[in-house]
Amino acid sequence: MAERVSIGQSPSSWRRFAAAAMAAGALVLGGCQTVVPRGPTPVRPPVVRPSQPQQPVVEQGIPRDTQRHRVALLVPLSGPNAGVGQSLANATQLALLDSSNDRVRITSYDTATGAALAAQKALADGAQLILGPLLAEDVRVVTPIARRAGVPVVSFSNDSSAAGNGAYLMGYAPAQSVARVVNYARDKGMTSFGALVPNGTYGERASTAFLRAVEAAGGRVGSLQTYDRAAGSMTAAILRMTKSAPYQAILIADGGSMAAAGVPVLHKNGMGGARVLGTELWNSESSIASKPALEGAWFASVSDGLYRQYATKYRARFGTAPFRLSSLGYDSVLLTIRIMRDWPIGAPFPEDRLHDRGGFAGIDGAFRFGRDNVAERALEVQEIRGGTTVTVSPAPGGFEG
């Protein structure tokens, strides 16, 4: 059974017992007149039946709450992803406390024991909005179940193929970060580009985004090479790139550790003059700035300004550092509170408000859902410099059109 954890206190609403049945005695009179009276006719004592108390009406699941909106949080609370799931749950609690909001009740359900079961339990408990799940495969399972109930899903996944049919994705899409850093490099006068991308779904999406971004910016792709995450594979890909050198900028669409391992090989093979570009994956690594090989590299991501303040408050309350993705949980609550102005208690969630073209504000900056139901984000470009990250192109404060 899916585990449920209620966030915030809730008044009990069990119904009181009421005794409603009373027994009435029947007075029975008998006898007839004769010449000689037989005396008074005996009166039978009243028949008293014991009162039958009504059985209490027991509601299954969580008691109804007529004062607050019912929101479900579907995240892994056990298993290998329990750490990030609990961090997301903590973030939603912190958002409610920071906003002093008492009109939203969030209940967590463990998707590790079955995403479908978690969704069904949440809907049976009266959820009108689902935040989560985290994993794309769980989004695909939950979405049709929630759709039949008319409940939208605001997921933390970044897999755009899971969006649509009532599912909205808040995750950081690689295509957006790739386009942002390529455009910044092009604005700085760079026209010749190369790329190293890992095999797999993420690499495929990064490759497509890279080719489109360079073409749209008026640049030229000299070489795009793929590699496996195995010893020697990236080195072989870099050697293949030398045939089309030189490059002014080279994208390494992988985590910071893999990128740092590849840079010395680039230098060794005559491509040390190229500016290294990274993706949003780098922002999830707290040690990214401490890698000397990445000195001077650029990458695009959500802003860290407000996140640092959030992380400090999170540590103070929960005694540990948050997962970087937990800010999605915090911002999903801010989104809910924003839309709550047009959401009467007890009414279905107004899904059309998710398409507000003006977007929403959160710890990770401004965002809005596009026609594909994927969050479009205002991203900044950071440079790794002197053991830290420096913002070289701030994120826009909002959206136009």
Buried (B, 14 or more C-beta within 10 A) or exposed (E): EBBBBEBBEBEEEEEEEEEEEEEEEEEEEEEEEEEEEEEEEEEEEEEEEEEEEEEEEEEEEBEEBEEBBBBBBBBBBEEEBBEBBBBBBBBBBBBBEEBEBEEBBBBBBBBBBBBBBBBBBBBEBBBBBBBBBBBBEBBBBBBEBBBEBEBBBBBBBBBBEBBBEBBBBBBBBBBBBBBBBBBBBBEBEBBBBBBBBBEEEBBBBBBBBBBBBBEEBEBEBBBBBBBBEEEEBBBEBBEBBBEBBEBBBBBBBBBBBBBBBBBEBBEEBEBEEBBBBBBBBBBBBEEBBEBEBBBEBBBBBBBBBBBEEBBEBBEEEBEEEBBBBBBBBBBBBBBBBBBBEEBEEBEEBBBEBBEBEEBBBBBBBBBBBBEEBBBBBBBBBBBBBEEEBEEEBEBEEEBEE
